[in-house]
């Protein structure tokens, strides 16, 4: 059995709450654990809770008409999982499928009560707005990756943004995630290696010139 008080302490989002406010939060929340491979929710589901990832890693994705998985992004610990598009409703429309890729621990909060006690009172409004804006920025990054970036820019952005995850995944999985061919991924990595932007030892990539990676996906590379 998880101690909710100990788990909430791991979330920066709630660090400004005093003891009385924390007691209210504990009363409207639960802590649950989920195994690797479990789907927290599917696209277009309605949820009356908001979810914070306390421990673990999740991924979000959509499925096209041919049942192909279209990767969107990873969600790490100490992060709001839920996508908030409106404060007017007491249910949240899930915009994508969300699946845990590691055993994970999640804080689940009654959405109606959360808005009543912490948003309408302005206790956590600033923090909530920051999370929504962060997710909005993340959406634009996804659009860039899928619509604007060529293969080299996709790989450069992936190395720049999440090198740790890049090195954890198999090359085939990275290629699928970026929607490029494995041979294309290999060519791009060799190109970056020749340019001394990265180095590769076995299957582990190290970044030598992070600024050069940024220039590639920012469109200012020479």
C-alpha positions in Angstrom: 0.0 0.0 0.0 1.4 3.4 -1.0 1.5 6.3 1.4 -0.1 9.1 -0.5 1.6 11.8 1.6 5.1 10.4 0.7 4.2 10.2 -3.0 2.8 13.7 -3.2 6.1 15.1 -1.8 7.7 13.8 -5.0 5.6 16.2 -7.2 6.9 19.8 -7.5 3.4 20.9 -8.6 2.2 20.7 -5.0 5.2 21.9 -3.1 3.6 25.3 -2.3 0.6 23.8 -0.4 0.4 24.2 3.3 -0.7 21.3 5.6 -4.4 22.2 5.5 -4.4 22.4 1.7 -2.5 19.1 1.5 -5.1 17.5 3.7 -7.8 18.6 1.3 -5.7 17.2 -1.6 -5.3 13.8 0.2 -9.0 13.6 0.7 -9.8 13.9 -3.0 -6.9 11.8 -4.3 -5.7 8.2 -4.7 -2.4 6.6 -5.5 -2.3 3.7 -7.9 0.4 1.6 -9.5 0.3 0.3 -13.0 2.4 -2.3 -14.8 4.5 -1.8 -17.9 2.2 -2.1 -20.9 -1.0 -1.0 -19.2 -3.1 1.6 -21.0 -4.3 4.3 -18.7 -6.8 5.6 -21.2 -7.7 5.6 -24.9 -8.3 8.5 -27.2 -11.7 10.1 -26.9 -12.4 8.5 -23.5 -14.0 10.7 -20.9 -12.3 10.9 -17.5 -13.5 12.6 -14.3 -10.0 12.6 -12.8 -6.7 14.3 -13.6 -3.5 12.2 -13.5 0.0 13.0 -12.3 2.9 10.6 -13.0 4.8 10.2 -9.7 7.1 7.4 -10.8 7.8 5.7 -14.2 7.5 6.6 -17.8 4.5 6.6 -20.2 4.0 7.3 -23.9 1.2 8.9 -25.8 0.2 7.9 -29.3 -2.6 7.9 -31.8 -3.7 5.1 -34.3 -4.3 5.8 -38.0 -6.9 4.2 -40.2 -4.5 1.3 -41.0 -4.1 0.7 -37.3 -0.5 2.0 -37.3 0.7 3.5 -34.1 1.7 7.2 -34.4 4.0 8.1 -31.6 3.5 11.5 -30.0 5.7 11.9 -26.9 7.0 10.4 -23.7 5.7 11.5 -20.2 8.2 11.3 -17.3 7.8 11.4 -13.6 6.8 14.6 -11.8 4.5 15.5 -14.7 0.8 16.1 -15.4 -0.4 13.3 -17.7 -3.8 14.7 -18.5 -4.4 17.0 -21.4 -6.6 19.9 -20.3 -8.5 21.6 -23.0 -11.3 23.3 -20.9 -12.1 24.2 -17.3 -15.8 24.4 -18.1 -16.5 20.7 -18.0 -16.1 18.2 -15.2 -14.9 15.5 -17.5 -11.7 15.5 -19.6 -11.7 14.3 -23.2 -8.6 12.2 -23.7 -6.8 13.4 -26.8 -4.5 10.4 -27.3 -3.8 6.9 -26.0 -1.6 6.8 -23.0 0.4 3.6 -22.1 3.0 3.0 -19.5 6.3 1.7 -20.8 7.7 1.2 -17.2 6.0 0.1 -14.0 4.5 3.4 -12.8 2.9 5.1 -9.9 0.1 7.7 -10.5 -1.6 10.3 -8.4 -5.3 10.4 -9.4 -7.4 13.5 -8.4 -11.1 14.1 -8.6 -11.2 16.8 -11.3 -14.4 18.6 -10.1 -13.1 18.8 -6.5 -9.6 19.9 -7.7 -11.1 22.8 -9.6 -13.3 23.8 -6.7 -10.6 23.7 -4.0 -7.4 24.7 -6.0 -8.3 26.4 -9.2 -11.2 28.6 -8.4 -9.4 29.7 -5.2 -6.2 30.5 -7.2 -4.2 28.3 -4.9 -2.7 26.3 -7.8 -3.9 28.3 -10.8 -0.4 29.5 -11.7 1.1 26.1 -11.5 -1.8 24.6 -13.5 -1.4 27.3 -16.2 2.3 26.5 -16.5 1.5 22.9 -17.0 -1.1 23.6 -19.7 1.3 26.0 -21.5 4.1 23.4 -21.3 1.9 20.9 -23.0 0.9 23.4 -25.6 4.5 24.0 -26.4 5.1 20.3 -26.6 2.2 20.0 -29.1 4.0 22.5 -31.4 7.2 20.5 -31.1 5.2 17.4 -32.2 3.8 19.3 -35.2 7.3 20.4 -36.2 8.6 16.9 -35.9 5.8 15.3 -37.9 5.2 18.0 -40.5 8.2 20.4 -40.8 11.3 18.3 -40.0 13.1 16.2 -42.5 14.8 12.9 -41.4 18.0 14.7 -40.3 16.1 17.2 -38.2 14.0 14.5 -36.6 17.0 12.6 -35.5 18.8 15.7 -34.3 15.8 16.8 -32.3 15.4 13.4 -30.7 19.1 13.4 -29.7 18.8 17.0 -28.4 15.5 16.6 -26.6 15.8 13.1 -25.0 19.2 11.5 -25.4 18.6 9.1 -22.5 15.5 7.6 -24.1 17.2 7.5 -27.5 19.9 5.3 -26.0 17.4 3.1 -24.2 15.5 2.2 -27.3 16.4 -0.2 -30.1 17.2 1.4 -33.4 14.2 -0.1 -35.0 11.9 1.4 -32.4 13.5 4.8 -32.8 13.0 4.6 -36.5 9.3 3.7 -36.0 8.9 6.5 -33.5 10.3 9.0 -35.9 8.5 7.5 -38.9 11.7 7.0 -40.9 13.3 3.9 -42.3 16.0 2.2 -40.1 18.5 2.6 -43.0 17.7 6.4 -43.0 18.4 6.6 -39.2 21.7 4.8 -39.7 22.7 7.2 -42.5 21.8 10.3 -40.4 23.8 9.0 -37.4 26.8 8.3 -39.6 26.5 11.8 -41.0 26.4 13.4 -37.5 29.3 11.2 -36.5 31.4 12.4 -39.5 30.6 16.0 -38.5 31.9 15.3 -35.0 28.5 16.3 -33.6 28.1 13.0 -31.9 30.1 9.9 -31.0 28.9 6.3 -30.9 30.3 3.6 -28.7 28.6 0.2 -29.4 25.0 1.3 -29.4 25.3 4.3 -27.1 25.3 7.8 -28.6 27.0 10.7 -26.9 26.4 14.3 -28.0 29.6 16.4 -28.5 28.1 19.6 -29.9 24.5 20.1 -28.6 24.3 23.6 -30.2 25.0 22.1 -33.6 22.1 19.7 -33.1 19.8 22.6 -32.3 20.9 24.4 -35.5 19.9 21.4 -37.6 16.3 21.3 -36.4 16.0 25.0 -36.0 16.7 25.5 -39.7 20.0 27.4 -39.3 22.4 24.7 -40.0 24.9 25.5 -42.7 
